[in-house]
Amino acid sequence: MKKGMSLLIAPLLIGVLLIPAFSQEDMEVVDDWGFAKKQRPPAVFRHDTHNETAQIEACNECHHLYENGEKLEDESSEDQSCSECHDENGSGNQPGLKKAFHMNCKGCHLTKKQGPVMCGKCHVR
């Protein structure tokens, strides 16, 4: 009886503990599930802390949408994972997932001359 009960409780407990981990407010690392073979650990990224420090208020500054190669200024992809649009290799004008992350994150850091740009600063082992 005890073994059966723990088999029922364990998935419930895991679900309760993991559900909050998927909200952006509590995010600790960048979602990297789109990579078949990971070369580095996911980039450390505390969503709300980052946005407060960088003074980012509009979600579409990072969560962009494109149509016919043009960025849609008033649209946001915050309800999607990056890998829903970007596959590992990319196609046409759409960059692959790794390049998309680096262009969006590292590109912003370089433009604003703030934030990490070296691999080990984001991908902490």
SULZI-V224323 format. One record per backbone hydrogen bond with DSSP energy under -0.5 kcal/mol. CO is the residue of the C=O (numbers start at 1). NH is the residue of the N-H. If there is no record, write none. Layout:
co=<CO;CO>
nh=<NH;NH>
//
This chain:
co=<1;2;3;4;5;6;7;8;9;10;11;12;13;14;15;16;18;18;19;20;23;24;27;28;30;32;34;36;43;45;46;47;48;49;50;51;51;52;55;57;58;59;59;62;63;65;67;70;71;72;77;81;82;82;85;87;91;93;94;96;97;98;99;100;101;101;102;104;105;106;107;108;109;109;118;118;119;119;122;122>
nh=<5;6;7;8;9;10;11;12;13;14;15;16;17;18;19;20;21;22;22;23;26;27;47;45;32;35;36;38;30;47;50;51;52;53;54;55;56;55;57;59;61;62;63;64;77;72;70;67;73;75;80;84;85;86;87;97;94;95;91;100;101;102;103;104;105;106;107;108;109;110;111;112;113;114;121;122;122;123;44;124>
//
